[in-house]
Amino acid sequence: MQRRLHLIFALTAWLLATGSHWDLVQTFGWGRMIATYSQTMPLSAAIRLTFTPENMCGVCTAVSEAKQTSDTHAIPGGKLDGKVILLAAPSTVLVLETRFTPERVVCEAVSSPCRPAEPAVPPPRVLVA
């Protein structure tokens, strides 16, 4: 159960970091527009009217403004001007492990230590007198 929870958190963080949440909101807006338009016109005309740039709804406008705002806050050139200093490194890292089988794809979250384990200390030797 904990592995599944880690996987859900990692997937959610990835979706939010890549801006995919705006795509989900946009899809909701398009679905709502198609449903509204199809009540008064044929489905093909409703779909055509939904995807014309002149007929943007409030959701479409909000998504486009939010995407433009997030693009202006991005780091220019993809590089930082300063240094990034990690003050407290995590003790474990979450690694996603994917295995492909003919029936399905298995993706598991595996936590692995960041630091290598201490070397084994040899056992004390017994002195025989």
N, C-alpha and C positions, 0 to 999 in steps of 0.2 A: 504494500500500500504506500509506503514511504517513497519507493522508487517511482511509482506512478505520479505521486504528488510532485516530486522533483522534476519529472518530465513535463508535467503540465505547467509548472512555473517557468521552466526554461523555454518552452514553446511560446508561452504568453510574453515573456520578456523579449524574445526574438521578434515576434510579430509587432510588438509596440516599438521596438528599436528600428525596424525597417519601415514603419509607417503603414503597415497593412491594415491597421484599424480604420484608417480613412477609406480604404477600399471596401471594407465591410459596410461602413456607413453609406457610402455611395451606392452600393448594391441594394441596400434597403431603400434608398430614395428612388432608384430606378424602378424597383418592384412596386413601390407605392404609386408612382406615376403611371406605370402600365396598368395597374388595377383601376385607377381612377379614370384614365382615358378610355379603357376598354368597356366601361359602362355605357358610354355614349357613342362609340364608333367601333368598327371592326378591329380585331386584334392586330392585324398587320399595320393598319394606320396608327393604332395606339403605340406600337413599338417604334414606328418611324418618327412619330411626333415626340416620343420620349427622348430620343437620341439626337434631336436637332439642337444646336447650341443656343438658338433663340428662346427655347422653352425651358430654361433652367428653373427648377423649383428652389425653395428655400434651403433644402438639404444640399442640393448640388452647389449652390452658391457658398454655403458655409464650408463645405468640403474643399472647394477650390481655393477659398481664402485661407483656410487652415493649412493646406499644402504649400501655398505660396509663402505663408508666414514661417513655416518650418524650414523651407528652403533658404530663406534669408538668414535664419539663425544657424545654419550649418557652418562648419569650419571652412573658410575659403581654401581651396587647394587640398583639402583633406588633411592638413598638417597643423599641429599646434605650434605656436611661436615659442612656448616655454617648455619646461620639463614636467613630466608627470612623476610624482614621487609617491610610492606606496608606503604608507606608514605602518599599516598592519596587514601583513599578508595572510590569507586564509590558510587554515591548516589542511583543508581538503579542497579538491577541485571536482566539480561535477562534470563527468565526461559522458557523452552519449555514445553508446555502442550499438551499431546496427549490424544485424545478421540477416542475410537473405537465404530463405529456404524456398523450395518450389511452391509451397502452399501459401506462404505469407512472408511479410517483412517484420522482423522483431527489432524493436528499438528499446534499449534499456538504459536507464541512467545509472552510471556506476561512479561512486565517489572514490577518488584515488588521492593518496597523500601528496602534498606539494613537496615535502622534503623527504629525501631518502631515509630509510630506517637507519638507526645507529648500527655500526658494525657489531657483530656478535663478539662478545668477550670470551676468550677461551676459558674453560673451567680451571680452577686452581689445581696444581699438581700436588700429589701426595708425596711427601719425602719419606723414603723408606730408610730406616737407620740400621 
